Amino acid sequence: MRVVLGITGGIAAYKAAEVARSLMERGVAVQAVMTAGAQEFVRPLTFAALTGRKVITDMFGSGGADETLASSVEHIRVAQENDLLLVAPATADVLAKFAHGLADDFLSTLYLAFTGPVAIAPAMNTNMWRHPATQANLEILRKRGHVIVDPGDGLLACGTSGPGRLAEPEAIVAVVDQMLHPRRDLEGETILITAGPTQEPLDPVRYVSNRSSGKMGFSLAEAAAARGAQVVLVSGPVHLEDPVGVSVERVRTAREMYDAVMAHLPESTIIVKSAAVADYYRADLPKQKVKKTATLLSLELQPTPDILAEAGRRKGDRLLVGFAAETENLLEEARRKMTTKNCDMVVANLVSQAGIGFETDENEVTLVLRSGEAIPLKRASKRHIADQIFDQIAKLRLAAHASR
Ligand code: C5P
């Protein structure tokens, strides 16, 4: 396998060296292409030494190439010879160029000539990442079918903190590996996934809910579909677009989620309940908005149906995975849920830590199995965590088939 590694101008360019090294270790041949900006941060020699190949540094044949027809069509040759184009780190500038088809240097010209799969790992200042122009460009690239390895959250070189830090090299390499050798280990499975919070109305204009963003559940759906599963995603109210190739059903309350899950349960072979379902709802809903008074207001709330526990009762030989978001006693709580809800695996995460859990792009979880075994997964993007959860699910499925 051959990969073009495009490196653009950002402080994270040094991390691309680790990506190159790790790809080489997996037997992937790497052709590094550096933009002028990238060379301000790292010297081409670093990549030449790591990859054992001359680094392509510009369009018109300086940096050693002679001025022949061969060098002027080098982008076409490189495009034809390689199986995948990876850009890490990708600046806001290269995202804009790719999105709009500008071709004013080797990398952007190569991009237009390249017909294979493209992976892009952006890294930039938080405000640049959040800018509507950058987000619109990312949207164009996602719709084009390119895989975006989302940046992590944390302290950035510019001194600010927030999303924009290049994803960890090992997460980037895992994505590339999956793209080069697509796993279809979930083919034949019908997977029901729940995501997001639920909203429980208090009157016609108010509700109670929680901070779940739905990102974990949507990443799970995306990962399962990529590995060949039929996926039904039942989601509470979130601001996320439907993942490609997934059938999405949007609900609002715990009761609606319960109904949707029970309707899809018969055809499902695997159920993953990542939703943060409200535990209480108001049964005696007033028809009109509750008026403000100077006195105390007390509300009587009833417990919502426990969807996971009911799925556990109707489980049959389905594989059932629950989530436990806790602020203390993580593993004990996870093990308790495993038994009370009849799960095969519980994904446990501490939601009291900054940067992981609710509303973030990263997570750090422990997979607790029925055997009692606890498998900690390192902090990583939710998409990468999703793949690791399915690695474990695929193993449990294999074991279940083997013992039948
Ligand atoms: O008991 P607890 O809410 O902490 O358990 C969390 C797990 O149970 C999650 O998988 C969540 O989706 C599921 N759950 C549910 N229905 C509820 C409450 C939680 O399915 N009413």
Boltz pocket constraint, residues with backbone or C-beta under 6 A from the ligand:
constraints:
  - pocket:
      binder: B
      contacts: [[A, 194], [A, 254], [A, 273], [A, 274], [A, 275], [A, 276], [A, 277], [A, 278], [A, 279], [A, 304], [A, 305], [A, 306], [A, 307], [A, 308], [A, 309], [A, 321], [A, 322], [A, 323], [A, 324], [A, 325], [A, 337]]
      max_distance: 6.0
